[in-house]
Each structure stands twice: as C-alpha cells, then as structure tokens.
Amino acid sequence: MSGITGKVVALTGASSGIGEATARLLAARGAAVVLGARRTDRLDALAAEIRAEGGRALALPADVTVPGDQEAMVARAVEEYGRLDVLVANAGVATVGPVAALDLAAWTAMVDVNLRGVLHGVAAALPVFRAQGEGHVVATVSTSGLKIVPGQAVYAATKNAVRTFMEALRQESTDGTLRTTTISPGYVRTELTAPPSGADNPHAAMLAFALAPEAVARAIAFAVEQPHDVEIGAITLRPTVQG
C-alpha cells in the first residue's frame, strides 16, 4: 500500500507526454484517475489500457480553456468515486519565437491554456476540496520561468504567472485544507517541445538529453503520495547536462 492507493486524481493534458505518463504511474500505484484532454481517441485508448491492467480510469473530453469541461471532470470524479483528492493541472502549449514576430494568436493560446486552464481547474476543484476538508492541486510549470531566454517570453510569462498564483493560493490555504505543488521540468521529450523541422529547429539537438516523461511523473507521484500534513511546495527537475 502506498500513499497513492485509493486516491482519486483528475489530470488535464492526459492524452500524451507528462500527463499520460503520470496517469499510468498513479493508476499503477492504486489511484483512480479521471483523464481529460481534447484528443478523445487517444484518451479513450489510454483509459482502456489502464482498465485492462486492473486500474481504474475514466476518460472525458476536456478543453481547459472552457471552464465547464473541468467542472464536468470534477463532477464525474465525485459521482463515480465519491470524492476528488488531487487535481493535476498539466495541460500546456508552447510556441517559440521572438516577441517581434507579434504572433498574437500563439500568445493568446498560451495565456488561455497555460494560465486560464489552471484557474479554471482550481475553480472547479476547490469547492469540493473545501467541502471534504482536504485536497491537493499540482500544477506543471517549467524551468523556462526560472531561466529566461529569448524566444520564450510569453511561454515563460504564463508559467511564472501560474507559479505566482500557486504561491498565493498556498498562503491562502494554511488552514490545513489544501496542499499545493508546482512541478518545474526542464527539457522533456514530449510533443510540446518536439521540433517541427528537424535539425534546423534549436530544440532538435536537445532531444538527445531530454528527460523521459516518466521522470516527471515520478516527481508528481512523490508529491501526491505524501501524507496530508506534508506539503511538497515545489519540485524542479532537469536533465543533468541542461544549462
């Protein structure tokens, strides 16, 4: 029995990458997982695989920019499993490019998914956590917000906004009801950072040393498995050779 066994966890961005790896790991350790993502075909396949291996999983279509989608995830978790213990706010998008490119559409998408998506999730889950007397919000941020580099201005800004929000939420929640954790991965081998054009893309060379998504999943599991009186506030992990 681990500290994860029996917990009910809702995850966004669960159809691939860090979200998928985290769903598999938490389910394997005994959690019931409620999976949300826009790509429902992949999400349904993942949930079916988890159930075939003896785990508990539900899949729901979820666009984190739509508040009602995460409200539906939370409601389904409570309906099916009686409670919700953890929200993993993991959905994210990234576009790399100079500010001078004025890619307003990409900027808007990053703000809507990376920042508003977390806010929508917290708004959906917090009333349930308050009613239960306990809950845990885990948000995937990024080392891009810790080491600011050209080309990632808006992406880093959204991740730092989430980091700031989570710290304020933590300080508003010292009554013992809510735990908050931010996970800041460095370069990870996911579709978020996959190079679109081979070696011409500056990220292409980084794939050789990028972390596997499973490494981030283990960090999330470490935070989730702690007893409720122990809060892991922030975890930063990156490839050993990343500058």
N, C-alpha and C positions, 0 to 999 in steps of 0.2 A: 504494500500500500504506500503510495506517495502522497505528497501534499496536493497533488493534482486530481487524484482519484475522486470521482463524484462531483467535481465542479462542472458548472455549465458555462461555456465560453462562447461568445459571439465574436466572429472575426470578419472584418471587411478586407477587400482585396484578396480573397481566399482562393482564387482560381489558378494562381501561379506564384512562383517565386517564394518570397518570405512567408506570405500568407498560406500558401499550400503546404510548405514545409512545417509551419507551425501547427496547422490543423492536423496533419498526420501525426506529429510528435505528441501533441496534447491528447489526441484521441487514443493513441497507443498507450499513454500513461493513465488512461481511465477517465478522461473528461468527456462530457457530451459537448459536441461542437455544432454551432449554428453558423453556417457558412454563407457569406454574402459576397456577390460580385456581379458585374454586368454580363460576363460571358457564361451564360447559364449552361451551355453544353459541357464545358469543362468542369463547372461547379457540380453539376449533377453526376458526372463521372467520378469525381473525387469523393463525393458523399457515398456513392455506391461502393467504391473500393474500400472506404473506411468501414462501412457496414459489413461488407463481405469478410473483413478481417476481424469481425467481432466487436467493432466500435459502434458508438452512437453518433450519428451525424444527420443534420438536416441542411438542405440547400435552398436558399431563397434568392431570387433576383434582387440585386441591390445596387442602386446608383447613389453613392454617398452625397452627391450634390442635391438629392431630393430628400428632405427631412423625413417624409413618410416612409421611405424604404427602410431606414434604420429603426424607426418606430415599429414597423412590421416585424423586423428581425427580433427585437426585444420582446414584443408581444408573443411571438411564436415560441421563443425560448421559454417564457413563463408558462404558456399554455401547455407545452409538451413536457417540460421537465420541472415545472413548479417554481423556478427561480432563475436568476441570472447572476453569476458570480463575477465574471470578468468580461469586459469589452476590450478587444484588441483592435484599435483604430489603426489599420495598416495600409489602407488604400492610398495610392500616391501616383502622381505623374510628374515627369520631368522633361523639360526642353532646355537644351544647352545652346547658348548664343549670346552675343553681346547685347547690352541694353540698346545700343544704337540701331540694332535691327528692328526695333519697335514692333515686336511680334505680340501685339495686343491680345490676339486670340489665345496664344500659348500662356501669356501672363494670367489671363482670366481663368483658364483651365487649371493652372497650378493653384491659384488662390481658392477656387471653388472646391477642388478635390482635396488638396493638401491641408488647407486650413478650415474651410467651412465644413468639409466632410467630418473632421474631428469634432467640431462644435455640434453638428447635427447628432453625431453618435452620443456625445455626452448628454445632450438634451434629452435623448431618448432613454438612456440607461440610468441617469442619476435619480429620477423619481423612484425607480424600482430599487436601486441601492439604498436610498433613504428609507423606504418602507421596510426593507429587510433588516436594516441596521448594519449592513456591510456590503462592500463591493470594491472592484478594482478596475481602474482604467489604465491600459497600456497603450502608449502611442509610439509609433515608429517615426522617428525624426531622422537626423542624418549628421555625419561629420561635416557635411558641406556647410552646415550652420556654425561649425566650430572653427574651421579654416576657410575663410572666404577667398574665393579665387575668381578671376574673370570668367565670364560666360555662365555663371551660376547665380547671378544676382537675385533674380526673382525666386528661383527654387530655394536658395538658402534663406531668403527672407520669409518664405512661407514656413519653412521648418523651424526657424527661430521664433516665429510668431506662435507656433504650437508649443515650443519649449517654454516660452514665457507664460502662455495660457495654463499649461500644466503645473507650473510652479505656483501660480496664483491660486489654481484650484486646490493644490496641496495645502496651501496656507489657509484656505477657507474650510478645510476639512479635517482639522486637527481634533475634532470631537471623537475620532476613532472609527467613524463610519467608512470613510473612503481611503483606499490606497491609490497612489498614482505612480506610474513608472514611465520614463522616456527611454527608448532604445535608440542609440545613435550608431548605426552601422557605417563603416567605411565602404569601400568599393565591394559590391556584392554581385555575383553572377546571376542577374535576373533580366527579365525583359525590359524593365525600367531603364536600364543603362546599356542595353545591347546596342552595339554600333550599327547604324543603318547602312554603312558603305565601306565596310572592311577597314583596311589599314589607314585610309585617309581620315578616318574619324579618330580624334585624340583619345577616345576611350578604348580603342581596339587593343592597344598594347597592354592595357591594364587587365584585360581578361585573363592573362597568364597567371596573375597572382590574386585575383579577386576571391573573396570568401564564397563558399557554398552557402546557399540559403539556409541549410540545416544548422550552420553555425549560429546564425541569428535566432533561429527557432529555439536552440538550446538556451540562449540568453533569456528569451522571453519565458521559457519554461522555468528557468531558475527564479525569476521574479514571481511568477504565478504560484510556485509550489511553497513559498514561504508561509508560515503561519500568519494569521491576520494582524497580529501585533508587530509584525516585522515588515517594514516598507523598504523596498529597493527603489530608491528615488530615480536613479539614472544609471544606465549602463552604456559605455562606449566600447565598441569593438571594431577593429580594422585589421586588414592584413598586416602581418609583422613588418613587411617591407614598404608599406604605403607611407609616403612622406606627409 
